[in-house]
Amino acid sequence: MFVGGLILLVKGADLFVMSSSLIAKRFGVSEFIIGLTLVSIGTSVPELASSLTASFEQASGIVIGNILGSNIANIGLIVSTAALLSNVRTDELMLRRDGYIMLFSAFLFFLFVLDFRISRIEAFTFLLLYFVYLLFLLDKVKKHEEDIYFKDFMNYFFKFEYIFDLKAIIETGVKGRIKEKRLKKTGKKSYEERENGTSEENREESKTGLKTKTENEIETENEIGNEIEIKSEIEVGNEIEIENEIEIENEAESLSESSLLMEFIKLVASGIAIVVGARYFVEQSIFFALLLEVPETLIGISLVAVGTSLPELMVTVSAARSGYASIALGNVIGSNITNILLILGCSGLVHPLTVTEISINYITPFMLFFSLLLLLFIRTGWRIKRFEGLILFLLYSGFMIFILSLG
């Protein structure tokens, strides 16, 4: 049941993101909005679904363990694997913007859990920061040719620049929709004008034909019969062409409607798979915690965190073998930011989270240390070398043995 729930959760998440993106494009949703909502959280849907389900079950240990464990596993498993397979190239922007934001979110989490809980206000703060971070990436960064760093993000947040950017995006979207409607109306009018012009030309041609007929009564009836036959053939041909065009348009519309219906069916099916998979996955995790008589946090940091990180690990192995190991590092940093700001924010809004002593005394400090070590490795020679990947893997393995022995 545990493995089955995990498979349903991961596969359902992939299908859900793909179908929802296609449906959004079909209804004219801008690429910005799709990127802001669907694509950005696509790789974190399994963690989000399992954490939300655990929050509804009031299993705070699973939520905290899943988030902290995923962040540690992302560095200790995914980055180390990428580095062991191939030297991972890094750059200054990766460190001074997203790397520092990852470290900032981890440090903010540590400050918030010092009172052994995450309140709804603190969860809302995480969500606000994540929303601002997305706006900062998708709007602010694209507008500037020069590099944008962590200090620019902090200025962007505390000066409330995101409010003006959001207002501009909404106004641009509204104006775009109005312009699109006007273009459609203009196109319809021009089509009608062309049709009217064609009919008038046909009437003038028929009049001219009648005049010609009265002026040239000398011509034989055979010639007139030939002209009538030619005209009738042209008219029949035109009618056939128009009918064919209408049939092609109708087929295209029916095909788009059928494909849209199929995407809706996939969306519903994947949504059900995510809900069912997350439910079984979390229930079995709680069952293992009770069976083994260990805290839920330890199950969250081990079984749940590693389970939800396995698909990303497979992608990292494939990317590293293809020479794209640096992409895996970027995904890890983005995923660690998303885990704390988005997933913890949503879970904390559903139900305030309680934090255990083992999370505050051991797991969170190690996550901070691991994040700092990753940034240090990024800085040394602007690449993560194989022996550095080995250090990350050994540290992760040793920490997991230590923390499970405590449990």
C-alpha positions as CSV (number, residue, x, y, z in Angstrom):
1,M,0.0,0.0,0.0
2,F,2.9,2.4,0.8
3,V,4.6,1.8,-2.6
4,G,1.3,1.8,-4.4
5,G,0.3,5.1,-2.9
6,L,3.7,6.6,-3.8
7,I,3.4,5.5,-7.4
8,L,-0.2,6.9,-7.7
9,L,1.1,10.2,-6.1
10,V,4.1,10.7,-8.4
11,K,2.5,9.5,-11.7
12,G,-0.7,11.4,-10.9
13,A,1.3,14.6,-10.2
14,D,3.1,14.4,-13.6
15,L,-0.2,13.9,-15.5
16,F,-2.0,16.6,-13.5
17,V,0.6,19.2,-14.4
18,M,0.7,18.2,-18.1
19,S,-3.1,18.2,-18.5
20,S,-3.7,21.4,-16.6
21,S,-1.0,23.2,-18.6
22,L,-2.7,22.1,-21.9
23,I,-6.1,23.1,-20.7
24,A,-4.9,26.5,-19.6
25,K,-3.3,27.2,-23.0
26,R,-6.5,26.0,-24.7
27,F,-8.5,28.7,-22.8
28,G,-6.0,31.4,-23.6
29,V,-4.3,31.7,-20.3
30,S,-1.0,33.5,-20.7
31,E,2.4,31.7,-20.4
32,F,3.2,33.9,-17.5
33,I,0.3,32.6,-15.4
34,I,0.9,29.0,-16.4
35,G,4.6,29.4,-15.4
36,L,3.6,31.2,-12.2
37,T,1.2,28.5,-11.0
38,L,1.5,25.1,-12.7
39,V,5.0,24.6,-14.0
40,S,6.7,26.2,-11.0
41,I,5.2,23.8,-8.5
42,G,5.1,20.8,-10.9
43,T,8.2,19.0,-9.4
44,S,6.9,19.6,-5.9
45,V,3.4,18.3,-6.3
46,P,4.1,14.9,-4.5
47,E,5.6,16.7,-1.5
48,L,2.8,19.2,-1.5
49,A,0.0,16.6,-1.7
50,S,1.5,14.4,1.0
51,S,2.2,17.3,3.3
52,L,-1.3,18.7,2.9
53,T,-2.9,15.3,3.5
54,A,-0.7,14.9,6.6
55,S,-1.8,18.4,7.8
56,F,-5.5,17.5,7.4
57,E,-4.7,14.4,9.4
58,Q,-3.0,16.7,12.0
59,A,0.2,14.7,11.6
60,S,2.6,17.6,12.0
61,G,5.6,15.3,12.4
62,I,5.1,13.9,8.9
63,V,4.8,17.4,7.5
64,I,8.0,18.8,9.2
65,G,9.9,15.6,8.6
66,N,8.9,15.5,4.9
67,I,10.0,19.1,4.3
68,L,13.3,19.0,6.3
69,G,14.1,15.5,5.0
70,S,13.4,16.5,1.4
71,N,15.7,19.5,1.6
72,I,18.5,17.4,3.2
73,A,17.9,14.5,0.7
74,N,18.0,17.0,-2.2
75,I,21.5,18.0,-1.2
76,G,22.8,14.7,0.2
77,L,21.3,12.4,-2.5
78,I,20.6,14.4,-5.6
79,V,23.4,16.9,-5.7
80,S,25.9,14.3,-4.5
81,T,24.8,11.8,-7.2
82,A,25.0,14.5,-9.9
83,A,28.5,15.4,-8.7
84,L,29.7,11.8,-8.5
85,L,28.6,11.1,-12.1
86,S,29.9,14.4,-13.5
87,N,31.5,17.6,-12.3
88,V,28.6,20.1,-11.8
89,R,29.3,23.6,-13.2
90,T,28.1,26.5,-11.1
91,D,28.1,30.3,-11.5
92,E,27.9,33.4,-9.4
93,L,24.3,34.1,-10.0
94,M,23.3,30.6,-8.8
95,L,25.1,31.5,-5.5
96,R,24.3,35.1,-5.0
97,R,20.6,35.0,-5.9
98,D,18.8,31.6,-5.5
99,G,21.4,30.1,-3.2
100,Y,21.1,33.0,-0.7
101,I,17.3,32.9,-1.0
102,M,17.4,29.2,-0.2
103,L,19.6,29.9,2.9
104,F,17.4,32.8,3.9
105,S,14.3,30.6,3.8
106,A,16.0,27.9,5.9
107,F,17.2,30.4,8.5
108,L,13.7,32.0,8.6
109,F,12.2,28.5,9.2
110,F,14.7,28.0,12.1
111,L,13.6,31.3,13.7
112,F,9.9,30.5,13.4
113,V,10.2,27.0,15.0
114,L,12.1,28.1,18.1
115,D,8.7,28.3,19.9
116,F,8.0,24.7,18.8
117,R,5.2,25.6,16.4
118,I,4.4,27.1,13.0
119,S,1.3,29.4,13.4
120,R,-1.0,30.4,10.5
121,I,0.5,33.9,10.4
122,E,4.0,32.4,10.0
123,A,2.7,30.1,7.3
124,F,1.1,33.0,5.5
125,T,4.5,34.8,5.7
126,F,6.1,31.8,3.9
127,L,3.4,31.8,1.2
128,L,3.8,35.6,0.7
129,L,7.5,35.2,0.3
130,Y,7.1,32.4,-2.2
131,F,4.6,34.4,-4.3
132,V,6.9,37.4,-4.3
133,Y,9.8,35.2,-5.2
134,L,7.9,33.9,-8.3
135,L,7.0,37.4,-9.3
136,F,10.6,38.4,-8.8
137,L,11.9,35.6,-11.0
138,L,9.3,35.7,-13.8
139,D,8.9,39.5,-14.1
140,K,11.7,41.5,-12.4
141,V,14.6,39.3,-13.5
142,K,13.4,39.2,-17.1
143,K,13.2,43.0,-17.4
144,H,16.8,43.6,-16.4
145,E,19.7,42.7,-18.7
146,E,22.1,42.9,-15.8
147,D,22.2,40.2,-13.1
148,I,19.8,40.5,-10.2
149,Y,21.0,39.2,-6.7
150,F,19.6,38.5,-3.3
151,K,19.8,42.1,-2.1
152,D,17.7,43.1,-5.0
153,F,15.1,40.5,-3.9
154,M,15.0,41.9,-0.4
155,N,14.6,45.4,-1.7
156,Y,11.8,44.1,-4.0
157,F,10.0,42.6,-1.1
158,F,10.3,45.3,1.5
159,K,9.6,48.1,-0.9
160,F,6.4,46.4,-2.0
161,E,7.4,46.5,-5.7
162,Y,5.6,43.3,-6.3
163,I,2.3,45.0,-5.8
164,F,2.9,47.4,-8.7
165,D,4.2,44.5,-10.8
166,L,1.1,42.5,-10.1
167,K,-1.1,45.4,-10.9
168,A,0.7,45.9,-14.2
169,I,0.3,42.2,-15.0
170,I,-3.4,42.3,-14.4
171,E,-3.9,45.5,-16.5
172,T,-1.8,44.0,-19.3
173,G,-3.9,40.8,-19.2
174,V,-7.2,42.7,-19.3
175,K,-6.0,44.9,-22.2
176,G,-4.8,41.8,-24.0
177,R,-8.2,40.1,-23.7
178,I,-9.9,43.3,-25.0
179,K,-7.5,43.5,-27.9
180,E,-8.1,39.9,-28.7
181,K,-11.8,40.3,-28.8
182,R,-11.5,43.4,-31.0
183,L,-9.3,41.5,-33.4
184,K,-11.8,38.7,-33.6
185,K,-14.6,41.2,-34.3
186,T,-12.5,43.0,-36.9
187,G,-11.7,39.7,-38.6
188,K,-15.4,38.8,-38.7
189,K,-16.3,42.1,-40.2
190,S,-13.6,41.9,-42.9
191,Y,-14.8,38.4,-43.8
192,E,-18.4,39.7,-44.1
193,E,-17.2,42.6,-46.2
194,R,-15.3,40.2,-48.5
195,E,-18.3,38.1,-48.9
196,N,-20.5,41.1,-49.7
197,G,-18.0,42.4,-52.2
198,T,-17.9,39.0,-53.9
199,S,-21.6,38.9,-54.2
200,E,-21.7,42.4,-55.7
201,E,-19.1,41.5,-58.2
202,N,-21.1,38.5,-59.2
203,R,-24.2,40.6,-59.7
204,E,-22.2,43.1,-61.9
205,E,-20.8,40.3,-63.9
206,S,-24.3,38.9,-64.5
207,K,-25.5,42.3,-65.6
208,T,-22.5,42.7,-67.9
209,G,-23.3,39.2,-69.2
210,L,-26.9,40.2,-70.0
211,K,-25.7,43.3,-71.8
212,T,-23.3,41.3,-73.8
213,K,-26.0,38.9,-74.7
214,T,-28.3,41.6,-76.0
215,E,-25.5,43.2,-78.0
216,N,-24.3,40.0,-79.5
217,E,-27.6,38.3,-80.5
218,I,-25.8,37.3,-83.7
219,E,-23.9,34.6,-81.8
220,T,-25.1,31.1,-82.2
221,E,-27.1,29.3,-79.5
222,N,-24.4,26.7,-79.2
223,E,-21.9,29.3,-77.9
224,I,-24.5,30.5,-75.4
225,G,-25.1,27.0,-74.3
226,N,-21.3,26.5,-73.8
227,E,-21.1,29.7,-71.7
228,I,-24.0,28.5,-69.5
229,E,-22.3,25.1,-69.0
230,I,-19.0,26.7,-68.1
231,K,-20.7,29.1,-65.6
232,S,-22.7,26.3,-64.1
233,E,-19.5,24.2,-63.7
234,I,-17.7,27.1,-62.0
235,E,-20.6,27.7,-59.6
236,V,-20.8,24.0,-58.7
237,G,-17.0,24.0,-58.1
238,N,-17.2,27.0,-55.9
239,E,-20.0,25.5,-53.9
240,I,-18.1,22.2,-53.5
241,E,-15.0,24.2,-52.3
242,I,-17.0,26.2,-49.8
243,E,-18.6,23.0,-48.4
244,N,-15.2,21.3,-48.1
245,E,-13.8,24.3,-46.2
246,I,-16.8,24.2,-43.8
247,E,-16.4,20.5,-43.3
248,I,-12.6,20.9,-42.6
249,E,-13.4,23.7,-40.1
250,N,-16.0,21.6,-38.4
251,E,-13.6,18.7,-38.2
252,A,-10.9,20.9,-36.6
253,E,-13.4,22.2,-34.1
254,S,-14.6,18.7,-33.2
255,L,-11.0,17.5,-32.9
256,S,-10.1,20.3,-30.6
257,E,-13.2,19.8,-28.5
258,S,-12.6,16.0,-28.3
259,S,-8.9,16.6,-27.3
260,L,-10.0,19.2,-24.7
261,L,-12.6,16.7,-23.3
262,M,-9.8,14.1,-23.1
263,E,-7.5,16.5,-21.2
264,F,-10.3,17.2,-18.7
265,I,-10.8,13.5,-18.2
266,K,-7.0,13.1,-17.6
267,L,-7.1,16.1,-15.2
268,V,-9.9,14.6,-13.1
269,A,-8.2,11.1,-13.2
270,S,-4.8,12.5,-12.1
271,G,-6.4,14.6,-9.4
272,I,-8.1,11.5,-8.0
273,A,-4.8,9.6,-8.3
274,I,-3.0,12.4,-6.3
275,V,-5.6,12.5,-3.6
276,V,-5.9,8.7,-3.2
277,G,-2.1,8.2,-3.5
278,A,-1.3,10.9,-0.9
279,R,-3.9,9.5,1.5
280,Y,-2.6,5.9,1.3
281,F,1.0,7.1,1.4
282,V,0.5,9.2,4.5
283,E,-1.7,6.7,6.3
284,Q,0.9,4.0,5.7
285,S,3.6,6.3,7.0
286,I,1.7,6.9,10.2
287,F,1.1,3.1,10.4
288,F,4.8,2.5,10.2
289,A,5.5,5.1,12.9
290,L,3.1,3.4,15.2
291,L,4.3,-0.1,14.3
292,L,8.0,0.8,14.9
293,E,7.2,3.0,17.8
294,V,9.2,5.9,16.4
295,P,8.3,9.6,16.1
296,E,6.4,10.6,13.0
297,T,9.2,13.1,12.2
298,L,11.6,10.3,11.7
299,I,9.2,8.5,9.3
300,G,8.8,11.8,7.5
301,I,12.5,12.5,7.2
302,S,13.3,9.0,6.0
303,L,10.5,7.1,4.2
304,V,8.3,10.0,3.1
305,A,11.2,12.4,2.1
306,V,13.2,9.8,0.3
307,G,10.1,8.3,-1.4
308,T,9.0,11.6,-2.8
309,S,12.6,12.5,-3.9
310,L,13.1,9.2,-5.9
311,P,11.6,10.5,-9.2
312,E,13.8,13.6,-9.0
313,L,16.8,11.4,-8.3
314,M,16.1,9.3,-11.5
315,V,15.8,12.5,-13.5
316,T,19.1,13.8,-12.0
317,V,21.0,10.6,-13.0
318,S,19.7,10.9,-16.5
319,A,20.6,14.6,-16.8
320,A,24.1,14.0,-15.4
321,R,24.8,11.2,-17.9
322,S,23.7,13.5,-20.7
323,G,26.0,16.3,-19.5
324,Y,23.3,18.5,-17.9
325,A,24.2,18.0,-14.3
326,S,24.1,21.8,-13.6
327,I,20.3,21.7,-14.3
328,A,19.9,19.3,-11.5
329,L,21.6,21.7,-9.1
330,G,19.3,24.5,-10.1
331,N,16.3,22.3,-9.6
332,V,17.5,21.3,-6.1
333,I,17.9,24.9,-5.0
334,G,14.5,25.8,-6.4
335,S,12.9,22.7,-4.8
336,N,14.4,23.6,-1.4
337,I,12.9,27.1,-1.6
338,T,9.6,25.7,-2.7
339,N,9.5,23.1,0.1
340,I,9.8,25.7,2.9
341,L,8.0,28.7,1.5
342,L,5.1,27.0,-0.5
343,I,4.6,23.6,1.0
344,L,5.1,24.5,4.6
345,G,3.1,27.7,4.1
346,C,0.1,25.7,2.6
347,S,0.3,23.0,5.3
348,G,0.6,25.6,8.1
349,L,-2.5,27.4,6.8
350,V,-4.5,24.2,6.9
351,H,-3.6,23.5,10.5
352,P,-0.9,25.1,12.8
353,L,2.1,22.7,13.0
354,T,3.8,21.5,16.1
355,V,7.5,20.9,16.0
356,T,9.4,18.3,18.0
357,E,12.6,18.8,19.9
358,I,14.5,16.5,17.6
359,S,13.6,18.8,14.7
360,I,14.8,21.9,16.5
361,N,17.9,20.4,18.1
362,Y,19.2,18.2,15.4
363,I,17.4,18.2,12.0
364,T,17.0,21.9,11.4
365,P,20.6,22.8,12.4
366,F,21.9,20.1,10.1
367,M,19.8,21.4,7.2
368,L,21.3,24.9,7.8
369,F,24.8,23.4,7.9
370,F,24.2,21.3,4.8
371,S,22.8,24.4,2.9
372,L,25.9,26.4,3.9
373,L,28.2,23.6,2.8
374,L,26.5,23.4,-0.6
375,L,26.9,27.1,-1.1
376,L,30.6,26.8,-0.1
377,F,31.1,24.0,-2.7
378,I,29.3,26.1,-5.3
379,R,31.8,28.9,-4.7
380,T,35.0,26.7,-4.8
381,G,36.2,26.8,-8.4
382,W,32.6,27.4,-9.5
383,R,32.0,23.7,-9.8
384,I,31.0,20.9,-7.5
385,K,33.7,18.2,-7.8
386,R,33.4,14.5,-7.4
387,F,35.1,14.4,-4.0
388,E,32.8,17.1,-2.8
389,G,29.8,15.1,-4.0
390,L,31.3,12.1,-2.0
391,I,31.5,14.3,1.1
392,L,27.9,15.3,0.8
393,F,26.8,11.7,0.3
394,L,28.8,10.4,3.3
395,L,27.5,13.3,5.5
396,Y,24.0,12.5,4.5
397,S,24.4,8.8,5.2
398,G,26.0,9.4,8.6
399,F,23.3,11.9,9.6
400,M,20.5,9.5,8.7
401,I,22.1,6.7,10.7
402,F,22.6,9.0,13.6
403,I,19.0,10.5,13.6
404,L,17.4,7.0,13.1
405,S,19.4,5.7,16.0
406,L,18.1,8.5,18.2
407,G,14.6,7.4,17.3
